[in-house]
Each structure stands twice: as structure tokens, then as C-alpha cells.
């Protein structure tokens, strides 16, 4: 077994559990306080890990205001993506939301074609068709559970997924074109994310005071910490010799299977068998897009 196999499988497992905890945290709950507190917990945990690994002077590179503005734009993009995903997950069963999130490779490759002039291989078109077919089949299943493409849960989830794919393309620009240091990027991104979501929470409190009532749950803190652990395992696996990002990304995406199986059972969701079959179609498409480059 390769050295990177265990950490990347561990990342996928933790990420799947993270999705289940996230559903538990937002289920019939006020989304913005949950999102802010989960992000705050994760950011504090990340900064603690960073402080343990290296001195603060090494962790925080003092970039100029222009570069910090680019990171701020990334933070705005991710904040919007997470907000839509959290709102969507509150409305949808996890057995629908997680597979829809697994369509991200399709939108990333479309974005790469538009922005970077990349041209998909013939086999990748097959993967794209499989993902689109999976999305269509999920609409048919969703209709039986009173969810259509026009339902706000699906619209929120797909919007968050599209924004997440845009963030991945923006990461390629920041790390590949601007050559930003990944640790320092993550550090500045973490505190900016807390500031942006904190400001959004305050705006919600003052301008929309009649929103959903917030309930504290232990899964809120667990959600933030689990995401940091999953990312740490992924980046560690990526740093090891012979690690191929296409294979690692695909294995990490298998987290949707964990979220689907555990979440579907835990929340006693319906029609898991046909949903599982459609999920396999989407994952097959994602596998083709990830491996055929």
C-alpha cells in the first residue's frame, strides 16, 4: 500500500462524517449562527495547529495590500459558497445534497475550458454526460420526495457547488499564477472568513431579527474541527512522494459515499437504493474527469 493511501482514505472518511455532522448542526436550525460558530471553531483549531507546527513569524507572511485583497476575494467567494450549501443542506435530505455536491468536477472543468482555454478529452465528455445524467435522474427521484429543480434546497445546493468550483479555479490562480505560500494563504483566509461571516451574522441580526431560532448543538464545533482535520490529512497525503493529485482528489471525493450511507441511515431518509444507484453514475463520471487528464 502506498504511503499516501491511509491519510487520503482517512481524509475521505472524516470529510464524510463532517457532512453528516453539518446536517445535524443545521437541521431545523438557524443557518448563519451555525456557519459562523463552525467556521470560528475550525479557524481557531487551524491556528492552534499552525502555532504548534511553526513559530508565528513563519506562519504569517506579511503580504502587501494587493495580495491580501486577492485573498479577501477568495474568502468572500467561499463564504457565499458555504452559506448556500448550509441553507441547501437544511432543506434537503443528505442523501440528495451530498450527491449533488459530488457534481463539482463537472463545473470545475467547464470553468477551466472558459477561463484557461483547456479542452476536455473525448473520454471526459463521457464523464460530463454521466454527471448530467445523474443530475437528471436525481430530479426524477426528488420529485417523489416533493423536491424539484425549482425547490430552494436544490437551488441553494447547486449555487453553493458552482461557487465552490469557482473557488477551486481561483485557488489555481492564487497558487499557480501568483505563487502564494499555501500555509500563509490558509492562515489569512481563515481569519478573513471569520470576519466576513461575523459581519454577515450581525447584518442578519439587525436587519432580519425574525429569522429562525438558533439552537446550540455540539455538532457545530465538531463540524468546524472535522473539516480542518480532513484538509490536513489531504494536504499531508499530497505532500508525499508519488502522490498524484488526480487520484487523491478522486479518493477524497468518495467521502460522499460515507455521507450518503451514514447520513441516510442516521436521519432515516427514503429511497436510498435508487439514490445509491444514481450516486454511482455521478461518481463514475467524476472518476473519468479526475483520472483522464
Buried (B, 14 or more C-beta within 10 A) or exposed (E): EEEBBEBBBBBBBBBBBBBBBBBBBBBEBBBBBBBBBBBBBBBBBBBEBBEEEEEEEEBBBEBEEEBEEBBBBBBBBBBBBBBBBBBBBBBBBBBBBBBBBBBBBBBBBBBBEEEEEEEBEEEBEBBBEBBBBBBEBBBEBBEEBEBEEEBEBBBBBBBBBBBBBBBBBBBBBBEEEEEBEEBBBBBBBBBBBBEBBBEBBEEBEEEEEEEBEBEEBEBBBBBBBBBBBBBBBBBBBBEBEEBBEEBBBBBBBBBBBBBBBBBBEEBEBEBBEBBBEBBBBBBBBBBBBBBBE
